[in-house]
Amino acid sequence: MHVAERVVLAYSGGLDTSVAVRWLIDNKGVEVIALAADVGQGASDSPGTLEERALAAGAIEAIVVDCKAEYAADFVAPALKANALYEGRYPLVSSLSRPVIVKHLVAAAREFGADAVAHGCTGKGNDQVRFEVSTRALAPDLEVLAPVREWGMTREDSLDYAIRHGIPIRASRTSLYSIDENLWGRAIECGILEDPWEQPPEDVFAMTVPTATEPTEMVVTFDRGLPVAVDGVSMPLHELIPAVGAVVGSYGWGRIDMVENRRVGIKSREVYEAPGALALIQAHQDLEGLTLERDLAHEKLRLEPRWAELVYDGMWFSPLKQAIDAFVDESQAYVSGEVRLRCAPGRCDVVGRRSPVSLYDHGLATYDASDTFNHDDAAGFVRLWGLGVQTWASRQVRSGPGSPGDSPGGG
Ligand code: ARG
């Protein structure tokens, strides 16, 4: 059997992946290249110190890749066009970032001649699935190592291990919660949240801390399915999402508290905050209401949950997901226009929408004098629409129970 010699590890800078660097060297006899992907997690420390920590843990090379623009354009954008919400609620925050991280792991493996990649996921979660399936899709020849799944250490054991091996750790970040964050939102797990009855303490939230008191309005401009400007100011997607999120989040809006079905068969209590994602999905859905033809809109609604499920399940690089992407892209040709969002404490609502390619026809919809709708057409249409039911009902009345002759009160 082939034994890996050089590994590119997906490095977060946290305790587990820092310990993983040393553990891989000592237990697998490999050289470790640590790769940290900046997907907009707004790390509390500079990339410099993150690189230093990886090297101090024993990595031969430490790389930080700024993936924000790519992540937004190639991974978040398709999710927004698909209004992707797993189980109707979760905007796939972590699910979307894994494939872009894998892309860079594989690229680094090629560049540095590595024969394996590694991740710091446990065996109980979805992220291992996403890392491994994505790697198999992009680089079937690479081995995947999962030190955290293999080593069976508790958090205390890992801390111990770090101290024994002189691995630097961020004391402030060894928090009670497991947090995964990127520019699309933030996932919070563990600690008291593992009791689904317990209300999340306010201090778990960072993107939705309520500070704003006065209502405000925001106009989001969409071009073919994607937001391109806020209040007339054009921004690239990776800047627009946090900009919208900052406003909406300051009203304490954008939280999700749910019990979710993981791919590995575990029900898990999840707390998320994704103010930008939820506001933009809501605005996008609304603009589709104005601009998508009815049958297309309905078919798209059927495919959206499937897309979300595939991506949640680690199938980013898969033929079905790609085919649905093609459908969704095609559907977005006329999803252009503006959406008015109104924020107030605890709320964010769509209060208006308009589009140069709107399918809303005032003459057809109005009840006032400017009516252009042909009412005579309606009478015949409705008669034919109901003809089958009418025929069926007339037979029921003659022979079934409840027919006029049967009723106690007489007919
Ligand atoms: N349950 C979410 C998901 O599967 C969030 C996972 C968060 N990941 C983490 N390593 N804390 O997408």
Boltz pocket constraint, residues with backbone or C-beta under 6 A from the ligand:
constraints:
  - pocket:
      binder: B
      contacts: [[A, 92], [A, 93], [A, 94], [A, 95], [A, 126], [A, 127], [A, 178], [A, 179], [A, 180], [A, 187], [A, 189], [A, 260], [A, 270], [A, 312]]
      max_distance: 6.0
